[in-house]
Amino acid sequence: MNLPNMLEAKKRDKNAVIDNYKYKEVKIDDSLIGKKFFVRTYGCQMNEHDGERVKGVLSSQGLILTEIMDEADIIILNTCAIRENAHDKVFGFMGLIKKMKETRPNLLMGICGCMAQEESVVNEIRSKYKYVDFIFGTHNLDSMISVINERVRSGKQNVEVYSVLGNVCEGIPESRDSKYSAWVDIILGCDKFCTYCIVPYTRGTQRSRRYEDIIEEVKGLKELGYKEVTLLGQNVNAYGKDLYKDYDLSNLLRDVSNTGIERIRFVTSHPWDFTDEMIKVISECDNVMPYVHLPIQSGSDRILKLMGRRYTKDEYIELYNKIRSRIKGVSVTTDIIVGFPGETEEDFQCTLDVVNECKFDGAFTFVFSPRENTPAAKLVDDTQVEVKNERLHILNEVVNKYSLEANQKCVGEVHKCLVLGKSEKDETKYMGYTEHMKLVNIVSEDDIIGKIVDVRIEEAKSFSLNGTRI
């Protein structure tokens, strides 16, 4: 048994050698072969991609994926730690599984992902949720089968979570959720240590994959018929800094572009590492999509400093204007936190001022959620919840206004859309994304799933577009 330790997770060693190794298959216990499993994933794109790996590893061992939880013999919750409501959802769901286990004692339940890396969470599960059978963390997904086998062998709760710098494991089996658009990790972990963020503690140190492995993966996806890849990282802009002297994200984007895959995206960017060369590559390479997600978090210099973001409002706006002016037709979205400890009405107004100046195509907005052991969690937070929620409401109204305005500019235009499936709200329509990452509900007489098609935009809403295939 290995338990997480948040103090150990915080440590960084610039001289450490990151282990880069190939996945080694471990056979699952014979009693589980042919059993059904269910995976529920919470959180960001990195978590979604980890969920694909959980499914891939289990499927490679002869287990059968089911979308119906009541059918499952193994249930795994792939968790997120970024906000408190994510914790609440997981613990609430665990209660449902407890009732299932009362009538099905052989049902196995496991927890993985970022919550598994939190010391307090694991301690709580060990003391109050003894029906959880196994726990593994973000650093040892590749040894998941061994963790499950030990639980089956011993009959006891098994916890294997490591608070280490991390490693890079290549070749973990994956069962991708889409046949047309794929996630591709390029850098793991984060060393930024923004004061509100728990990711550096749960995901480990910043470590890049070798570019040769990334290019090989993209080529393989292209051969399988994938139309689009999204390069993933907690801070993709830092790619290569830990591994190379003269190779960074701009080089990687150009090399991925040269594979000929039809669409390339990347998330998430930190303004601190966004270079002029990156802007040049995006503007020059037709298959690098004109879409940038650029979190600002706050428009107040005082709050940005407390957040540890290492840029000012003016520096952010300067970068934003470069991106807008140099990349034709670019779409820019952002993240914003309201109610950070000590945020005043003046600070909040600074955020609104930035939104009014930048007129983002969209924004993910949140009320500050304290994360245990992060510096921001120790700050005095005397702003009433009602005030924070009112600020969020005001912010969302402004954000949605500009999102609608940006979408309205598309009406009458023809956009190329990658169609990923049927519309969730209307089965008679299809859904896809423009090059600018705008969601479109599409009328088409033909089956266009998996294709990039021309769509005439006929109606704009704040969060989506309606159009017809031409």
C-alpha positions in Angstrom: 0.0 0.0 0.0 1.2 3.5 -0.9 -0.6 6.6 0.2 -0.4 10.1 -1.3 1.5 12.9 0.4 0.8 16.5 -0.6 4.1 17.8 0.8 6.1 15.3 -1.3 3.9 16.1 -4.4 5.0 19.7 -4.1 8.7 19.0 -4.4 10.6 19.7 -7.6 14.1 18.6 -8.6 15.5 20.2 -11.8 18.2 17.6 -11.9 15.9 14.6 -11.8 15.9 12.3 -14.8 12.3 11.5 -15.9 11.8 7.8 -16.7 10.5 7.3 -20.2 9.5 3.7 -20.8 7.2 1.4 -22.8 4.0 0.0 -21.4 4.3 -3.6 -20.0 1.3 -5.8 -20.2 0.2 -7.5 -17.0 -2.5 -10.3 -17.2 -5.6 -9.7 -15.2 -6.8 -12.3 -12.7 -8.6 -15.2 -14.5 -11.7 -14.6 -12.4 -12.3 -11.2 -14.1 -11.8 -12.2 -17.8 -15.0 -11.6 -19.7 -16.5 -9.5 -16.9 -18.1 -6.1 -17.7 -16.8 -2.8 -16.6 -18.2 0.8 -16.4 -16.0 4.0 -16.3 -17.3 7.4 -15.4 -14.9 10.3 -16.0 -15.1 13.8 -14.5 -13.1 16.9 -15.4 -10.8 18.2 -18.1 -9.6 16.8 -21.5 -6.6 15.2 -19.8 -9.0 13.3 -17.6 -11.1 12.3 -20.6 -8.0 10.9 -22.3 -7.0 9.0 -19.2 -10.5 7.6 -19.2 -9.8 6.3 -22.7 -6.7 4.6 -21.4 -8.6 3.0 -18.5 -11.0 1.5 -21.0 -8.2 0.5 -23.3 -6.2 -1.3 -20.6 -9.3 -3.3 -19.3 -10.5 -4.1 -22.8 -7.1 -5.4 -23.8 -7.4 -7.9 -21.0 -10.6 -9.4 -22.2 -13.1 -7.3 -20.2 -16.1 -5.9 -21.8 -17.1 -2.2 -21.7 -20.7 -1.4 -20.8 -22.5 2.0 -20.8 -25.0 0.6 -18.3 -23.7 0.8 -14.8 -26.1 -1.8 -13.4 -24.6 -4.4 -15.7 -21.0 -3.8 -14.6 -18.9 -6.1 -12.5 -16.2 -3.4 -12.1 -17.0 0.3 -11.7 -14.2 2.9 -11.9 -14.6 6.6 -11.2 -11.9 8.7 -13.0 -12.0 11.8 -10.9 -11.2 15.6 -11.0 -9.9 17.7 -8.2 -10.0 21.2 -9.7 -13.2 22.3 -7.9 -15.2 21.4 -4.8 -18.3 20.5 -6.8 -16.3 17.8 -8.6 -15.5 16.2 -5.2 -19.2 16.4 -4.2 -20.4 14.7 -7.4 -17.9 11.8 -6.9 -18.8 11.2 -3.3 -22.5 11.4 -4.2 -22.0 8.8 -6.9 -20.1 6.6 -4.5 -23.2 6.4 -2.4 -25.2 4.9 -5.2 -22.5 2.3 -5.8 -22.6 1.4 -2.1 -26.2 0.5 -2.4 -25.4 -1.7 -5.4 -22.7 -3.5 -3.5 -25.1 -4.3 -0.7 -26.9 -6.7 -3.0 -23.9 -7.6 -5.2 -21.0 -8.3 -2.9 -18.7 -9.3 -5.8 -19.0 -5.9 -7.5 -15.6 -4.1 -7.5 -15.3 -0.4 -7.3 -12.2 1.7 -7.9 -11.2 5.4 -7.8 -8.5 6.9 -10.0 -7.5 10.3 -11.3 -6.7 13.6 -9.6 -8.8 13.1 -6.4 -6.9 9.9 -5.8 -3.7 12.0 -5.5 -5.2 14.1 -2.7 -4.1 13.0 0.8 -7.3 14.1 2.6 -9.5 12.3 0.1 -7.7 9.0 0.3 -7.7 9.3 4.1 -11.4 9.9 4.1 -12.1 7.0 1.8 -10.0 4.6 3.9 -11.9 5.6 7.1 -15.4 6.2 5.9 -15.8 4.4 2.5 -14.2 1.0 3.2 -16.4 -0.5 0.4 -14.1 1.2 -2.2 -12.0 -1.7 -3.4 -9.0 -0.1 -5.0 -7.4 3.3 -5.6 -4.6 4.3 -8.0 -3.3 7.7 -9.0 -2.3 9.7 -12.1 1.3 8.4 -12.0 0.6 4.7 -12.2 -2.3 4.2 -14.5 -0.1 1.8 -16.5 -0.1 -0.5 -13.4 -3.8 -0.5 -12.9 -4.1 -4.2 -13.6 -1.6 -5.0 -10.8 -3.6 -2.9 -8.4 -6.8 -4.7 -9.2 -5.2 -8.1 -9.1 -3.8 -7.4 -5.6 -7.3 -6.4 -4.4 -8.7 -9.7 -5.8 -5.8 -11.7 -4.3 -5.9 -10.2 -0.8 -9.6 -9.4 -0.5 -8.6 -6.1 1.1 -8.9 -2.5 0.0 -5.8 -1.7 -2.0 -4.4 1.8 -2.3 -1.4 2.5 -4.7 -0.9 6.2 -5.1 2.5 7.8 -5.6 3.4 11.4 -4.8 6.4 11.7 -7.2 7.7 13.9 -10.0 6.1 11.4 -12.5 7.2 9.6 -15.5 6.3 9.1 -19.2 4.8 5.8 -20.2 4.4 5.2 -24.0 2.0 2.7 -25.5 -0.7 2.4 -22.9 -3.7 0.7 -24.7 -6.4 3.2 -25.5 -10.1 2.9 -26.4 -10.9 6.2 -28.0 -14.3 7.8 -27.5 -14.3 9.2 -31.1 -13.3 7.7 -34.4 -12.6 11.1 -36.0 -11.1 13.5 -33.3 -8.4 12.3 -31.0 -6.6 13.6 -27.9 -2.8 13.5 -28.0 -0.8 14.2 -24.8 2.4 16.2 -25.5 3.3 17.4 -22.0 2.3 16.1 -18.6 2.2 17.8 -15.2 2.8 21.5 -14.4 5.4 23.6 -12.6 3.5 26.9 -12.7 2.0 26.6 -9.2 -0.7 29.1 -9.6 -1.8 29.7 -6.0 -5.4 28.4 -6.5 -4.5 25.3 -8.6 -4.0 21.8 -7.3 -2.9 20.3 -10.6 0.9 20.6 -9.9 0.2 18.4 -6.8 -2.0 15.9 -8.6 -0.2 15.6 -11.9 3.4 16.0 -11.0 6.3 17.9 -12.6 6.3 19.3 -16.1 7.6 16.6 -18.5 7.4 16.5 -22.2 7.0 13.5 -24.4 9.6 13.0 -27.1 8.5 14.7 -30.3 9.3 11.6 -32.3 6.7 9.6 -30.3 4.1 12.4 -30.8 4.6 12.5 -34.5 4.4 8.8 -34.8 1.2 8.8 -32.8 -0.4 11.5 -35.1 0.7 9.6 -38.2 -0.9 6.5 -36.9 -4.1 8.3 -36.1 -4.2 9.7 -39.6 -3.8 6.3 -41.1 -6.7 5.1 -39.0 -8.9 7.8 -40.6 -8.8 10.5 -37.9 -9.5 14.0 -39.2 -8.4 16.0 -36.1 -6.0 15.8 -33.2 -5.9 18.0 -30.1 -2.5 18.3 -28.5 -3.0 18.2 -24.7 -1.2 19.5 -21.7 -1.8 21.5 -18.5 0.4 24.1 -20.1 1.0 23.1 -23.7 3.0 26.2 -24.4 5.8 24.9 -22.1 6.3 21.9 -24.3 10.0 21.0 -24.8 11.5 23.3 -22.2 12.3 20.4 -19.9 13.6 18.2 -22.7 15.2 20.2 -25.5 17.3 23.3 -26.0 16.0 24.4 -29.3 12.7 22.6 -29.9 9.4 24.0 -28.6 5.7 24.0 -29.3 6.1 26.1 -32.4 8.4 23.4 -33.8 6.1 20.6 -32.8 3.1 22.4 -34.4 4.9 22.7 -37.7 6.0 19.1 -37.6 2.5 17.8 -36.7 1.2 20.0 -39.6 3.6 18.3 -41.9 2.0 14.9 -41.2 -0.9 16.2 -43.3 -3.6 15.4 -40.8 -6.5 17.7 -41.6 -7.0 19.5 -38.3 -4.8 20.4 -35.4 -5.7 22.1 -32.1 -4.0 22.5 -28.8 -5.0 23.2 -25.2 -4.5 24.7 -22.7 -2.2 27.7 -23.1 -0.6 29.8 -20.4 -0.1 33.4 -21.6 3.4 33.4 -20.0 4.8 30.9 -22.6 2.9 32.0 -25.7 5.5 33.1 -28.3 5.5 35.1 -31.5 6.8 32.0 -33.3 3.7 30.1 -32.2 1.5 32.8 -33.6 3.5 32.7 -36.9 3.0 28.9 -37.2 -0.7 29.1 -36.5 -1.1 31.8 -39.1 1.0 30.0 -41.7 -0.2 26.4 -41.4 -3.7 25.8 -42.8 -4.3 22.7 -40.8 -3.5 24.4 -37.5 -6.9 25.7 -36.6 -7.4 29.4 -35.9 -8.6 28.9 -32.4 -6.8 29.8 -29.2 -7.9 29.1 -25.6 -6.0 31.7 -23.5 -7.0 31.8 -19.8 -6.7 35.2 -18.2 -8.4 34.3 -14.8 -8.7 37.9 -13.7 -8.5 41.4 -15.1 -7.0 42.8 -11.9 -3.2 43.1 -11.6 -3.5 42.8 -7.8 -5.5 39.6 -8.0 -3.3 38.2 -10.8 -0.3 38.7 -8.5 -2.1 36.9 -5.7 -2.9 34.1 -8.1 0.7 33.7 -9.1 -0.1 34.2 -12.8 3.2 36.1 -13.6 1.7 38.6 -16.1 -0.2 41.8 -15.9 -3.5 42.8 -17.5 -1.7 45.0 -20.0 0.7 42.1 -20.9 -2.2 39.8 -21.5 -4.0 42.3 -23.7 -0.9 43.0 -25.7 -0.6 39.2 -26.4 -4.3 39.0 -27.1 -4.1 41.8 -29.7 -1.1 40.1 -31.4 -3.1 36.9 -31.7 -6.1 38.7 -33.1 -4.2 40.8 -35.6 -1.8 38.2 -36.9 -4.1 35.1 -37.2 -6.8 35.7 -39.7 -10.3 35.2 -38.3 -9.0 33.7 -35.1 -11.4 32.7 -32.3 -10.2 33.3 -28.8 -11.8 31.9 -25.6 -10.7 32.2 -22.0 -11.1 31.1 -18.3 -12.1 33.5 -15.6 -12.4 33.0 -11.8 -14.5 35.4 -9.7 -14.5 35.7 -6.0 -10.8 35.0 -5.5 -9.9 35.7 -1.8 -9.8 39.5 -1.3 -11.4 40.4 -4.6 -13.0 43.8 -4.3 -15.7 45.4 -6.5 -12.9 47.4 -8.1 -11.0 44.2 -8.9 -14.1 42.7 -10.4 -14.7 45.8 -12.4 -11.2 45.4 -13.9 -12.2 41.9 -15.0 -15.3 43.2 -16.7 -13.2 45.9 -18.3 -11.0 43.3 -19.9 -14.0 41.3 -21.1 -15.5 44.4 -22.6 -12.2 45.2 -24.4 -11.3 41.7 -25.6 -14.9 40.6 -26.5 -14.0 37.0 -26.2 -15.7 34.4 -28.4 -16.5 32.5 -25.2 -15.4 32.0 -21.6 -15.5 29.3 -19.0 -16.3 31.1 -15.8 -16.2 29.9 -12.2 -16.5 31.0 -8.6 -13.3 30.5 -6.7 -13.1 27.0 -5.1 -10.4 26.6 -2.4 -8.2 23.5 -2.9 -6.6 22.0 0.2 -2.9 22.6 0.6 -2.8 25.3 -2.1 -1.6 28.8 -1.0 -4.9 30.5 -2.0 -6.8 28.2 0.4 -4.9 29.9 3.3 -5.9 33.4 2.2 -8.6 35.3 4.1 -11.8 35.0 2.1 -14.4 37.2 3.6 -16.6 37.8 0.5 -20.1 36.5 1.0 -21.2 33.6 -1.3 -24.1 35.7 -2.5 -21.8 38.4 -3.7 -19.6 35.9 -5.5 -22.6 34.4 -7.2 -23.9 37.8 -8.2 -20.6 38.7 -9.8 -20.6 35.4 -11.7 -24.1 36.2 -13.0 -23.0 39.7 -14.1 -19.9 38.3 -15.8 -21.8 35.6 -17.6 -24.2 38.1 -19.0 -21.4 40.2 -20.5 -19.5 37.1 -21.7 -22.7 35.7 -23.3 -23.4 39.0 -25.1 -20.0 39.0 -26.8 -20.3 35.3 -27.6 -23.6 35.9 -29.3 -22.1 38.9 -31.2 -19.2 36.7 -32.4 -21.6 34.0 -33.5 -23.9 36.4 -35.3 -21.0 37.4 -37.5 -21.0 33.9 -38.9 -24.6 34.0 -40.1 -24.7 33.8 -43.9 -21.2 32.5 -44.1 -20.1 29.1 -45.2 -17.9 27.2 -42.7 -16.1 23.9 -42.8 -17.4 21.6 -40.0 -16.0 18.4 -38.8 -19.2 16.3 -38.0 -18.8 14.2 -34.9 -22.3 12.7 -34.5 -26.0 13.4 -34.1 -27.1 16.5 -32.3 -27.7 15.9 -28.6 -30.9 18.0 -28.6 -32.3 17.0 -32.0 -31.7 13.6 -33.4 -32.8 14.8 -36.8 -29.7 17.0 -37.0 -25.9 16.4 -36.9 -23.4 18.2 -34.7 -19.9 19.4 -35.6 -17.3 22.1 -35.0 -16.1 24.9 -37.3 -12.4 25.5 -37.7 -12.9 28.2 -35.0 -14.3 25.6 -32.5 -17.8 26.8 -32.8 -20.5 24.2 -32.2 -22.9 23.8 -35.2 -26.2 21.9 -35.4 -26.5 20.8 -39.0 -29.4 19.9 -41.3 -28.3 17.3 -43.9 -30.2 14.7 -45.9 -27.0 12.6 -46.1 -25.1 10.9 -43.3 -22.2 13.2 -42.8 -20.7 11.8 -39.5 -16.9 11.7 -39.7 -16.7 14.1 -42.6 -15.6 17.7 -43.0 -18.4 19.4 -44.9 -19.4 23.0 -46.0 -22.2 24.4 -43.9 -24.1 27.6 -44.4 -24.8 29.2 -41.0 -28.4 30.4 -40.7 -28.9 31.1 -37.1 -26.7 32.2 -34.1 -27.1 31.5 -30.4 -24.8 32.4 -27.6 -23.3 28.9 -27.4 -24.0 27.3 -30.8 -24.9 27.9 -34.5 -27.5 26.3 -36.7 -26.8 25.6 -40.3 -27.4 23.5 -43.4 -25.0 21.4 -45.3 -24.4 22.7 -48.8 
